[in-house]
Amino acid sequence: MPKPSLLEQLNYIAKEADSQLESAASEADIESWRVAYLGRQGRLTMLLRNLSSLPIDDRRVVGLEANRVKKLLEEKLNGRQQALKEAGYSRSLLEGGIDITLPGRPMAIGRLHPTTRILREILEAFTSMGFSVLEGPEVEWEHYNFDALNIPSEHPARDMWDTLWVDWADPSSQERNMLMRTHTSPMQARVMENNEPPIRVVVPGKCYRYEASDATHEWHFYQVEGLAVDTGITFADLKGTLYQFAKRIFGQDRQIRFRCDYFPFVEPGVDMSIDCFSCNGKGCRICKESGWIEILGAGMVHPNVLQGVGYDPKKYTGFAFGMGPERIAMLKYGIDDIRHFYTNDLRFLNQV
Ligand code: PHE
């Protein structure tokens, strides 16, 4: 039998390589296939080495054909590698139990804390009436928290504020007593000390009291203080300002009511109630059947306080008020326990 021509050998190798590649089942199989046919010592490469022994015309024909086969095999190799990769990918998806048709996880979107929201609402109500917003220290001197507010030591009114003392100085020393402020009212004195009238400020901030917490009491909570001092400020100004505030937070139909109350730093002192937004004053569970809900304390700045910061009480008058934003939020949003504001339970926080 005559030796098969190079062309025939080429054809034969191409067919054989083709069928072998079909049955290559792994990346390793494919690699040994590549070495066997296309590698340096591979069958196709070896065959091409014999080209030089051919007459020049045959050389061109066989050369062309050999290159065509080589290119074809390389393309098939690529295709096979790709197919194997994809098969492996979908297999690992299945085996890994990943269901790519499931909807994606929802994105966690942050939101404002209920306290932040109500604080912003309250502050906006006052800034729209020309008040500025100011903040002060949570750790405070006894002087500003009490004495400057017409509450000298030994005054029984100090019992109204159960105090967390930070530092209790030796009475014989010059040092001062330090505490966690029990209300934002110390800022009244600080603002007046550092400014000349006219003054119109609201002061949001954290306060602390030494007491057990329950559904309506926390040992730390927010307050918003308000202060307006100028010539000719009267109780009517206090009334008008707080009336606008109440309507803005609780609705245009709200009525307000003032009753006498006692705070050493105001005279007269009052507490302000709104008519119950739930029953419109008829009496229900929320207003404890009274038709009214108390929302803040207020009054005309006491002459002693004005004098203490160097203002002439004959020239200047002013009003002040203080409220608990958590209490406002509880009323407005129907929240039944003040402790929710501080337990960081997402089920509560997500409702806002
Ligand atoms: N600081 C008072 C309190 O904590 C509230 C208040 C502020 C009352 C201003 C009158 C005027 O109870």
Residues whose N, C-alpha, C, O or C-beta is under 5 A from the ligand:
A	BS01	LIG	T182 H183 S185 F263 V266 G297 A298 G299 A320 F321 G322
